[in-house]
Amino acid sequence: MKTKNLFMSATLMCGLLIFAFAFDNEGTKWLWSETKPVAIVLGMAAVILGILY
């Protein structure tokens, strides 16, 4: 049961981090706009952890 909760938490965390935004004086921008491979890796991790969940 604990591993199931761990996979669920990790899946949600990775999945929500994909859609993270940064706020500054210039406005709102996607947090991963400079480094798009990070978003791809987070997406793949969310899918893999979701399958394991």
PDB file of N, CA, C and O in Angstrom:
ATOM      1  N   MET A   1       0.823  -1.196   0.000  1.00  0.00           N
ATOM      2  CA  MET A   1       0.000   0.000   0.000  1.00  0.00           C
ATOM      3  C   MET A   1       0.866   1.259   0.000  1.00  0.00           C
ATOM      4  O   MET A   1       0.516   2.241  -0.654  1.00  0.00           O
ATOM      5  N   LYS A   2       1.985   1.247   0.718  1.00  0.00           N
ATOM      6  CA  LYS A   2       2.829   2.435   0.769  1.00  0.00           C
ATOM      7  C   LYS A   2       3.484   2.716  -0.573  1.00  0.00           C
ATOM      8  O   LYS A   2       3.647   3.877  -0.948  1.00  0.00           O
ATOM      9  N   THR A   3       3.866   1.660  -1.310  1.00  0.00           N
ATOM     10  CA  THR A   3       4.482   1.904  -2.613  1.00  0.00           C
ATOM     11  C   THR A   3       3.467   2.468  -3.595  1.00  0.00           C
ATOM     12  O   THR A   3       3.823   3.265  -4.463  1.00  0.00           O
ATOM     13  N   LYS A   4       2.205   2.065  -3.468  1.00  0.00           N
ATOM     14  CA  LYS A   4       1.162   2.602  -4.335  1.00  0.00           C
ATOM     15  C   LYS A   4       0.998   4.098  -4.092  1.00  0.00           C
ATOM     16  O   LYS A   4       0.860   4.869  -5.042  1.00  0.00           O
ATOM     17  N   ASN A   5       1.010   4.515  -2.829  1.00  0.00           N
ATOM     18  CA  ASN A   5       0.909   5.934  -2.506  1.00  0.00           C
ATOM     19  C   ASN A   5       2.140   6.694  -2.981  1.00  0.00           C
ATOM     20  O   ASN A   5       2.026   7.842  -3.411  1.00  0.00           O
ATOM     21  N   LEU A   6       3.299   6.083  -2.913  1.00  0.00           N
ATOM     22  CA  LEU A   6       4.523   6.713  -3.376  1.00  0.00           C
ATOM     23  C   LEU A   6       4.477   6.939  -4.879  1.00  0.00           C
ATOM     24  O   LEU A   6       4.847   8.014  -5.351  1.00  0.00           O
ATOM     25  N   PHE A   7       4.029   5.945  -5.637  1.00  0.00           N
ATOM     26  CA  PHE A   7       3.921   6.098  -7.083  1.00  0.00           C
ATOM     27  C   PHE A   7       2.884   7.146  -7.448  1.00  0.00           C
ATOM     28  O   PHE A   7       3.088   7.914  -8.388  1.00  0.00           O
ATOM     29  N   MET A   8       1.775   7.192  -6.720  1.00  0.00           N
ATOM     30  CA  MET A   8       0.746   8.186  -6.999  1.00  0.00           C
ATOM     31  C   MET A   8       1.283   9.586  -6.740  1.00  0.00           C
ATOM     32  O   MET A   8       1.069  10.485  -7.552  1.00  0.00           O
ATOM     33  N   SER A   9       1.971   9.786  -5.635  1.00  0.00           N
ATOM     34  CA  SER A   9       2.518  11.100  -5.310  1.00  0.00           C
ATOM     35  C   SER A   9       3.567  11.529  -6.325  1.00  0.00           C
ATOM     36  O   SER A   9       3.568  12.679  -6.763  1.00  0.00           O
ATOM     37  N   ALA A  10       4.453  10.629  -6.701  1.00  0.00           N
ATOM     38  CA  ALA A  10       5.492  10.955  -7.674  1.00  0.00           C
ATOM     39  C   ALA A  10       4.890  11.245  -9.046  1.00  0.00           C
ATOM     40  O   ALA A  10       5.367  12.136  -9.750  1.00  0.00           O
ATOM     41  N   THR A  11       3.853  10.509  -9.437  1.00  0.00           N
ATOM     42  CA  THR A  11       3.191  10.745 -10.716  1.00  0.00           C
ATOM     43  C   THR A  11       2.554  12.125 -10.743  1.00  0.00           C
ATOM     44  O   THR A  11       2.710  12.868 -11.713  1.00  0.00           O
ATOM     45  N   LEU A  12       1.846  12.464  -9.691  1.00  0.00           N
ATOM     46  CA  LEU A  12       1.210  13.779  -9.628  1.00  0.00           C
ATOM     47  C   LEU A  12       2.239  14.900  -9.610  1.00  0.00           C
ATOM     48  O   LEU A  12       2.057  15.922 -10.272  1.00  0.00           O
ATOM     49  N   MET A  13       3.304  14.718  -8.869  1.00  0.00           N
ATOM     50  CA  MET A  13       4.334  15.746  -8.780  1.00  0.00           C
ATOM     51  C   MET A  13       4.984  15.984 -10.143  1.00  0.00           C
ATOM     52  O   MET A  13       5.112  17.131 -10.571  1.00  0.00           O
ATOM     53  N   CYS A  14       5.392  14.923 -10.824  1.00  0.00           N
ATOM     54  CA  CYS A  14       6.013  15.066 -12.145  1.00  0.00           C
ATOM     55  C   CYS A  14       5.025  15.635 -13.150  1.00  0.00           C
ATOM     56  O   CYS A  14       5.379  16.482 -13.970  1.00  0.00           O
ATOM     57  N   GLY A  15       3.800  15.173 -13.083  1.00  0.00           N
ATOM     58  CA  GLY A  15       2.787  15.654 -14.025  1.00  0.00           C
ATOM     59  C   GLY A  15       2.470  17.125 -13.848  1.00  0.00           C
ATOM     60  O   GLY A  15       2.293  17.842 -14.833  1.00  0.00           O
ATOM     61  N   LEU A  16       2.396  17.583 -12.618  1.00  0.00           N
ATOM     62  CA  LEU A  16       2.090  18.992 -12.380  1.00  0.00           C
ATOM     63  C   LEU A  16       3.295  19.890 -12.620  1.00  0.00           C
ATOM     64  O   LEU A  16       3.131  21.055 -12.983  1.00  0.00           O
ATOM     65  N   LEU A  17       4.495  19.373 -12.425  1.00  0.00           N
ATOM     66  CA  LEU A  17       5.686  20.176 -12.691  1.00  0.00           C
ATOM     67  C   LEU A  17       5.857  20.487 -14.172  1.00  0.00           C
ATOM     68  O   LEU A  17       6.526  21.456 -14.528  1.00  0.00           O
ATOM     69  N   ILE A  18       5.263  19.680 -15.029  1.00  0.00           N
ATOM     70  CA  ILE A  18       5.322  19.954 -16.465  1.00  0.00           C
ATOM     71  C   ILE A  18       4.667  21.297 -16.762  1.00  0.00           C
ATOM     72  O   ILE A  18       5.119  22.028 -17.644  1.00  0.00           O
ATOM     73  N   PHE A  19       3.617  21.621 -16.041  1.00  0.00           N
ATOM     74  CA  PHE A  19       2.838  22.834 -16.303  1.00  0.00           C
ATOM     75  C   PHE A  19       3.191  23.984 -15.362  1.00  0.00           C
ATOM     76  O   PHE A  19       2.349  24.840 -15.091  1.00  0.00           O
ATOM     77  N   ALA A  20       4.432  24.012 -14.859  1.00  0.00           N
ATOM     78  CA  ALA A  20       4.855  25.059 -13.936  1.00  0.00           C
ATOM     79  C   ALA A  20       5.091  26.372 -14.682  1.00  0.00           C
ATOM     80  O   ALA A  20       5.568  26.380 -15.817  1.00  0.00           O
ATOM     81  N   PHE A  21       4.752  27.466 -14.029  1.00  0.00           N
ATOM     82  CA  PHE A  21       4.935  28.791 -14.599  1.00  0.00           C
ATOM     83  C   PHE A  21       5.814  29.629 -13.687  1.00  0.00           C
ATOM     84  O   PHE A  21       5.851  29.415 -12.476  1.00  0.00           O
ATOM     85  N   ALA A  22       6.521  30.585 -14.278  1.00  0.00           N
ATOM     86  CA  ALA A  22       7.348  31.519 -13.524  1.00  0.00           C
ATOM     87  C   ALA A  22       6.759  32.918 -13.708  1.00  0.00           C
ATOM     88  O   ALA A  22       6.338  33.286 -14.804  1.00  0.00           O
ATOM     89  N   PHE A  23       6.737  33.667 -12.652  1.00  0.00           N
ATOM     90  CA  PHE A  23       6.200  35.028 -12.681  1.00  0.00           C
ATOM     91  C   PHE A  23       7.338  35.997 -12.393  1.00  0.00           C
ATOM     92  O   PHE A  23       8.075  35.827 -11.422  1.00  0.00           O
ATOM     93  N   ASP A  24       7.478  37.004 -13.229  1.00  0.00           N
ATOM     94  CA  ASP A  24       8.471  38.049 -12.995  1.00  0.00           C
ATOM     95  C   ASP A  24       7.926  39.372 -13.530  1.00  0.00           C
ATOM     96  O   ASP A  24       6.756  39.461 -13.903  1.00  0.00           O
ATOM     97  N   ASN A  25       8.765  40.385 -13.565  1.00  0.00           N
ATOM     98  CA  ASN A  25       8.314  41.708 -14.003  1.00  0.00           C
ATOM     99  C   ASN A  25       7.933  41.746 -15.481  1.00  0.00           C
ATOM    100  O   ASN A  25       7.138  42.591 -15.891  1.00  0.00           O
ATOM    101  N   GLU A  26       8.483  40.851 -16.272  1.00  0.00           N
ATOM    102  CA  GLU A  26       8.174  40.805 -17.700  1.00  0.00           C
ATOM    103  C   GLU A  26       6.850  40.098 -17.982  1.00  0.00           C
ATOM    104  O   GLU A  26       6.299  40.231 -19.075  1.00  0.00           O
ATOM    105  N   GLY A  27       6.348  39.367 -17.031  1.00  0.00           N
ATOM    106  CA  GLY A  27       5.079  38.663 -17.208  1.00  0.00           C
ATOM    107  C   GLY A  27       5.187  37.212 -16.797  1.00  0.00           C
ATOM    108  O   GLY A  27       6.101  36.820 -16.072  1.00  0.00           O
ATOM    109  N   THR A  28       4.247  36.428 -17.268  1.00  0.00           N
ATOM    110  CA  THR A  28       4.186  35.012 -16.956  1.00  0.00           C
ATOM    111  C   THR A  28       4.791  34.217 -18.103  1.00  0.00           C
ATOM    112  O   THR A  28       4.511  34.484 -19.272  1.00  0.00           O
ATOM    113  N   LYS A  29       5.620  33.240 -17.763  1.00  0.00           N
ATOM    114  CA  LYS A  29       6.183  32.378 -18.801  1.00  0.00           C
ATOM    115  C   LYS A  29       6.275  30.963 -18.271  1.00  0.00           C
ATOM    116  O   LYS A  29       6.284  30.723 -17.064  1.00  0.00           O
ATOM    117  N   TRP A  30       6.344  30.035 -19.206  1.00  0.00           N
ATOM    118  CA  TRP A  30       6.470  28.629 -18.874  1.00  0.00           C
ATOM    119  C   TRP A  30       7.843  28.406 -18.268  1.00  0.00           C
ATOM    120  O   TRP A  30       8.836  28.881 -18.819  1.00  0.00           O
ATOM    121  N   LEU A  31       7.930  27.709 -17.166  1.00  0.00           N
ATOM    122  CA  LEU A  31       9.184  27.530 -16.443  1.00  0.00           C
ATOM    123  C   LEU A  31      10.236  26.813 -17.281  1.00  0.00           C
ATOM    124  O   LEU A  31      11.430  27.061 -17.113  1.00  0.00           O
ATOM    125  N   TRP A  32       9.816  25.938 -18.170  1.00  0.00           N
ATOM    126  CA  TRP A  32      10.760  25.137 -18.952  1.00  0.00           C
ATOM    127  C   TRP A  32      10.969  25.703 -20.348  1.00  0.00           C
ATOM    128  O   TRP A  32      11.415  24.966 -21.227  1.00  0.00           O
ATOM    129  N   SER A  33      10.670  26.968 -20.596  1.00  0.00           N
ATOM    130  CA  SER A  33      10.809  27.523 -21.944  1.00  0.00           C
ATOM    131  C   SER A  33      12.271  27.562 -22.407  1.00  0.00           C
ATOM    132  O   SER A  33      12.535  27.464 -23.605  1.00  0.00           O
ATOM    133  N   GLU A  34      13.201  27.701 -21.500  1.00  0.00           N
ATOM    134  CA  GLU A  34      14.630  27.713 -21.855  1.00  0.00           C
ATOM    135  C   GLU A  34      15.184  26.297 -22.024  1.00  0.00           C
ATOM    136  O   GLU A  34      16.082  26.075 -22.837  1.00  0.00           O
ATOM    137  N   THR A  35      14.655  25.349 -21.264  1.00  0.00           N
ATOM    138  CA  THR A  35      15.175  23.969 -21.271  1.00  0.00           C
ATOM    139  C   THR A  35      14.024  22.994 -21.492  1.00  0.00           C
ATOM    140  O   THR A  35      13.522  22.395 -20.541  1.00  0.00           O
ATOM    141  N   LYS A  36      13.610  22.838 -22.732  1.00  0.00           N
ATOM    142  CA  LYS A  36      12.474  21.963 -23.057  1.00  0.00           C
ATOM    143  C   LYS A  36      12.741  20.485 -22.792  1.00  0.00           C
ATOM    144  O   LYS A  36      11.787  19.755 -22.521  1.00  0.00           O
ATOM    145  N   PRO A  37      13.997  19.994 -22.853  1.00  0.00           N
ATOM    146  CA  PRO A  37      14.209  18.579 -22.528  1.00  0.00           C
ATOM    147  C   PRO A  37      13.803  18.218 -21.096  1.00  0.00           C
ATOM    148  O   PRO A  37      13.446  17.072 -20.827  1.00  0.00           O
ATOM    149  N   VAL A  38      13.855  19.178 -20.184  1.00  0.00           N
ATOM    150  CA  VAL A  38      13.423  18.909 -18.808  1.00  0.00           C
ATOM    151  C   VAL A  38      11.942  18.561 -18.786  1.00  0.00           C
ATOM    152  O   VAL A  38      11.532  17.638 -18.082  1.00  0.00           O
ATOM    153  N   ALA A  39      11.144  19.283 -19.542  1.00  0.00           N
ATOM    154  CA  ALA A  39       9.709  19.004 -19.598  1.00  0.00           C
ATOM    155  C   ALA A  39       9.442  17.639 -20.232  1.00  0.00           C
ATOM    156  O   ALA A  39       8.528  16.927 -19.816  1.00  0.00           O
ATOM    157  N   ILE A  40      10.231  17.280 -21.228  1.00  0.00           N
ATOM    158  CA  ILE A  40      10.062  15.974 -21.870  1.00  0.00           C
ATOM    159  C   ILE A  40      10.400  14.857 -20.899  1.00  0.00           C
ATOM    160  O   ILE A  40       9.683  13.859 -20.828  1.00  0.00           O
ATOM    161  N   VAL A  41      11.485  15.014 -20.150  1.00  0.00           N
ATOM    162  CA  VAL A  41      11.875  13.997 -19.164  1.00  0.00           C
ATOM    163  C   VAL A  41      10.832  13.895 -18.058  1.00  0.00           C
ATOM    164  O   VAL A  41      10.505  12.792 -17.620  1.00  0.00           O
ATOM    165  N   LEU A  42      10.308  15.025 -17.602  1.00  0.00           N
ATOM    166  CA  LEU A  42       9.250  14.987 -16.587  1.00  0.00           C
ATOM    167  C   LEU A  42       7.998  14.297 -17.116  1.00  0.00           C
ATOM    168  O   LEU A  42       7.338  13.560 -16.383  1.00  0.00           O
ATOM    169  N   GLY A  43       7.671  14.530 -18.375  1.00  0.00           N
ATOM    170  CA  GLY A  43       6.513  13.871 -18.973  1.00  0.00           C
ATOM    171  C   GLY A  43       6.701  12.374 -19.077  1.00  0.00           C
ATOM    172  O   GLY A  43       5.784  11.605 -18.788  1.00  0.00           O
ATOM    173  N   MET A  44       7.887  11.958 -19.490  1.00  0.00           N
ATOM    174  CA  MET A  44       8.164  10.519 -19.574  1.00  0.00           C
ATOM    175  C   MET A  44       8.154   9.887 -18.184  1.00  0.00           C
ATOM    176  O   MET A  44       7.648   8.778 -18.008  1.00  0.00           O
ATOM    177  N   ALA A  45       8.708  10.585 -17.202  1.00  0.00           N
ATOM    178  CA  ALA A  45       8.702  10.062 -15.834  1.00  0.00           C
ATOM    179  C   ALA A  45       7.274   9.941 -15.313  1.00  0.00           C
ATOM    180  O   ALA A  45       6.943   8.968 -14.636  1.00  0.00           O
ATOM    181  N   ALA A  46       6.428  10.918 -15.622  1.00  0.00           N
ATOM    182  CA  ALA A  46       5.031  10.861 -15.177  1.00  0.00           C
ATOM    183  C   ALA A  46       4.299   9.691 -15.808  1.00  0.00           C
ATOM    184  O   ALA A  46       3.497   9.030 -15.148  1.00  0.00           O
ATOM    185  N   VAL A  47       4.567   9.429 -17.088  1.00  0.00           N
ATOM    186  CA  VAL A  47       3.921   8.294 -17.763  1.00  0.00           C
ATOM    187  C   VAL A  47       4.398   6.971 -17.173  1.00  0.00           C
ATOM    188  O   VAL A  47       3.588   6.087 -16.893  1.00  0.00           O
ATOM    189  N   ILE A  48       5.687   6.834 -16.987  1.00  0.00           N
ATOM    190  CA  ILE A  48       6.244   5.583 -16.429  1.00  0.00           C
ATOM    191  C   ILE A  48       5.743   5.359 -15.008  1.00  0.00           C
ATOM    192  O   ILE A  48       5.333   4.251 -14.663  1.00  0.00           O
ATOM    193  N   LEU A  49       5.773   6.400 -14.183  1.00  0.00           N
ATOM    194  CA  LEU A  49       5.293   6.250 -12.813  1.00  0.00           C
ATOM    195  C   LEU A  49       3.786   5.993 -12.787  1.00  0.00           C
ATOM    196  O   LEU A  49       3.296   5.270 -11.919  1.00  0.00           O
ATOM    197  N   GLY A  50       3.051   6.582 -13.734  1.00  0.00           N
ATOM    198  CA  GLY A  50       1.615   6.312 -13.825  1.00  0.00           C
ATOM    199  C   GLY A  50       1.326   4.875 -14.180  1.00  0.00           C
ATOM    200  O   GLY A  50       0.371   4.287 -13.674  1.00  0.00           O
ATOM    201  N   ILE A  51       2.148   4.297 -15.056  1.00  0.00           N
ATOM    202  CA  ILE A  51       1.975   2.881 -15.400  1.00  0.00           C
ATOM    203  C   ILE A  51       2.261   2.005 -14.184  1.00  0.00           C
ATOM    204  O   ILE A  51       1.546   1.039 -13.919  1.00  0.00           O
ATOM    205  N   LEU A  52       3.305   2.351 -13.456  1.00  0.00           N
ATOM    206  CA  LEU A  52       3.655   1.568 -12.263  1.00  0.00           C
ATOM    207  C   LEU A  52       2.617   1.732 -11.153  1.00  0.00           C
ATOM    208  O   LEU A  52       2.434   0.836 -10.329  1.00  0.00           O
ATOM    209  N   TYR A  53       1.942   2.877 -11.136  1.00  0.00           N
ATOM    210  CA  TYR A  53       0.907   3.115 -10.133  1.00  0.00           C
ATOM    211  C   TYR A  53      -0.265   2.198 -10.391  1.00  0.00           C
ATOM    212  O   TYR A  53      -1.252   2.235  -9.657  1.00  0.00           O
TER     213      TYR A  53
END
